[in-house]
Amino acid sequence: MRRREFLALGSAAIAGRGLVRSAFAQSTYPERPIRLIIPFPPGGGFDAIGRPWADRIEPLLGTVVVENEGGGGSSLGAATVAHAHADGYTLLLGGSSTHITEAILKARPLYDPMRDLDPISNIAVSPFALAINPSIPAATLQEFIDYDKAHRGTLSYGHAGVGSLNHLTGELFKSLAGLPDLLQVPYRGSGPATTDALAGHVAMVTPAVTGQLIEFHRTGKLRILAVTSPQRLVAAPDLPIAAETLPDMISQQLIGLFAPAGTAKPIIDQIADANHALLGNGDYQKMLVETGFKPDTDSSPEKFRRRIEAEIAKWTPVVQTLGIKID
């Protein structure tokens, strides 16, 4: 970390911690490293946010140790946090995927996302990419749609796991484009799915947009046909948005922090204040934007809860229309 950035974060840390300590002076949290569970394997959008966050939050909060626990479309890692001690030492990097999967798609969820996890603060909003292996002769999203229709049943797309928002994004694309025979192939995360797309084992992949993915596009290793944000990305304005071809093809995810339900409010507030201070740092904001994310500089536990509730409400009718159930 550069000295200038470290000093800026340190000043924010002093101010933020002073506010929290005045309300909860007897607390010495944190007294040991904090675990941040990322519910996907390395290489995807959650990793692209979680690891830099853990590094840059240290002057503001303390040591954060990242653990990747993939599987179940984010359910396994999120369940670990939902069932952990509510002491502030086990946090989840979760969001739309971790909550929609359990709230909408499962008859036997591993946890109740709104009761078992307390929102702390959102970090960023992330769109998805519709990216293909360059061996597929399509330069635009419409050309890919036409190619798939001409070769029905021969193409597949990879995603981050059954029930993940990457999966729902792919199924929404299939529905809007009229591609019922585009086979979905689940992985344990976007990292493995993208690796197989690079190798040509799947024709398309639906990962979150990251700096690494944009670099794959620019070097010709993958071809991003479109992104699913409402507007073009600041980091890559040359990339079309999917809604230019399919007007309702908009899909984004919240990626933020959660604690086990029952975590003391002063601890929740202390983490939220630290995150808010970090997001106020211009260099950190720039890093997120250049990586393809939109920083959420106005989050709080209450605002984050309302946004998650809105995400569940938004996707419920879509899931019902698509008829997706995973148990």
Secondary structure, DSSP 8 states (H G I E B T S, - for coil): --HHHHHHHHHHHHHHHHHHHHHSTT----SS-EEEEESS-TTSHHHHHHHHHHHHTHHHH--EEEEE---GGGHHHHHHHHTS-SSSSEEEEEEHHHHHIIIII-SS-SS-HHHHEEEEEEEEEEEBEEEE-TTS--SSHHHHHHHHHHTTTS-EEEESSTTSHHHHHHHHHHHHHT-TT-EEEE-SSHHHHHHHHHHTSSSEE--B--HHHHHHHHTTSSEEEEE-SSS--SS-TTS-BGGGTSTT---EEEEEEEEETT--HHHHHHHHHHHHHHHT-HHHHHHHHHTT-EE-TT--HHHHHHHHHHHHHHHHHHHHHHT----
